């Protein structure tokens, strides 16, 4: 069984250290929480005296307007992670197809709901890119397919034509394709690739989105799934009451319309992603895989640092936390993942890695 651990766990360190850690293990927006959101939290803090709207109606309406769909096409969750676990349970999945390496919670969610997992390994020689032709061969065996796009931790992206061809095979085999677009907001062409609009048209497609990553709300938790109204209605019957807290509903319904913040994000991410990729590639013993997202998968290829655990310990000595990827199925203890941060933080990471690998 794969170790069930994730990035962003600063709580494992002493309180005196927590505020000083530069956390490259969590893939949130390097801009940090927007001031508008901070002010909104303060302005609405008194609302926590009330139970939240159990159906998140106002936020659903705003998401519907944003994506030009109906509110009946959306279901909100306590982070997209709640929905990842809810989907195989509500749809009573028997066999879940998962291309790996990818987000480990798909496998955990499937097994927790007594589904069999069919993990298809992507080739390292192809930068772990998902091969659609290879994946489609296994669809007749599955009732549910989890696909992360862009993929975590590899940062690779499947184009819209590839997704549509995969969806057609799913329709023919009565399988449901679940696309996790948690990091789509960090992709420059994300609106052209996203399948949210398509999800309302067919019962064979569900699309997960996270508001946690883009708006830096990991401590509040908010995500949603879009799909055909009948499928969403079926999923809704399996949610527990008041699953999305009051503050999460209020601040995210304001945040999703913050075009200025999104524009700044689209300016900084490509710039800092290029800067990191260029400089990381200069470090001897570190291989960096291409990415369209706000993070990079890296591999230790030198002999100075034996594994990602040793690297993580040395970097923590510099106050830097990275994601050890040893527990990703399809990877090993030489892989690690780093998020794209602001220039100051990126420089510190590069300098630390250069010193350690020298």
C-alpha positions, 0 to 999 in steps of 0.5 A: 500500500502506498504511503498516504501522505501529501505536501503542505504538512508544516504541522510536523515541524516545531511551531518556531519553524512553521512561520519561517518555512518556504513551502515548495511542497504545496502547489498554490498561487505564488501571489498568495491570498488576495487582499480582497479575500482577506478583507472579505473574511474580516467583513463577513466573520460574523456570518460564522454564527449561522449554519451555511447554505446547505446547497451553496445556491449563491455560489452555484449560481455564480459558477453557472454564470462563469461557465455559462451553464446551469446551477444544476450542473454543479456540486460543491465540496469541502475541497475537491478531495471530498468529491474525489471520494464521493464519486466512486461511492455514489456511482458504485464504481466496480473497476477504476482506471488510473494512469500513473503517476498521478494524484494518489487520492484517486486510488485511495478513494477507489479502494475505500469504496471497494472498487478494483484499481487498474493502474496503467503506467506512463513511460518515463522516456515520454516524460510520463505523458499519458498515451491516449491510444494505450489508455483506451485499450483498457477502458472496456475493463473499467466503469470509471476513469480518473484523469488529472489534467494537467497531471499532478505531479508531472505537469503534462497536459492533454489537449482538447482533441485528445480528451474528446477522443477518449470521451468517445471511447468512454461513451461506447463502453458506458464508462464515466470519465472524471477529469481533475482540472485542479491546476487548469487555472495556471495553464495559459490556454486553460479555457481552451482545454477545459472540459467543464462546458462539455460536462453538462452535455453527457452523463459520461463526463465529470470535471473537478475543479479546485478553488483552493489552489488558485485563491490560496485557500487550503485551510478553508477548503473549497472545490466543485464538480460539473456534469450532467444535471442527472449525474450531479443530482445522483452525486448530491444524494451522497453529500453530508449536510453543510459540507461547505462552510459559510466563509468558503461560500462567501469569499469564493463567490466574490473571488471567482469574479476577480479578473485582476487577480487572475490576470496577475496570476497569468502574468507571473506563472509563465515568467517564474515557471520559465525562470525555474526551469531554465535555472534548475536545468543548470544544476548537475544531477537534477533532471527537470521534466517539462510542465505547463502547470505551476509545479515541476517534477524533478529527478535526482540523477547524480550520486551526491544525494542518494534520494529525495528524503535526504534532499528534503532533509538538507533543504529543510535545514535551509528552511525549504520544504519540497515534496518527496514523490516516493509515494507516487505509484510509478515513481521512486525515491529519487523523484521530488516535486517543487511548486513555482513561487515568486522570484525571491523564493525561487532564487533561494531554492535554486541557490540551496539546490546548487549548494547541496548538489555541488 
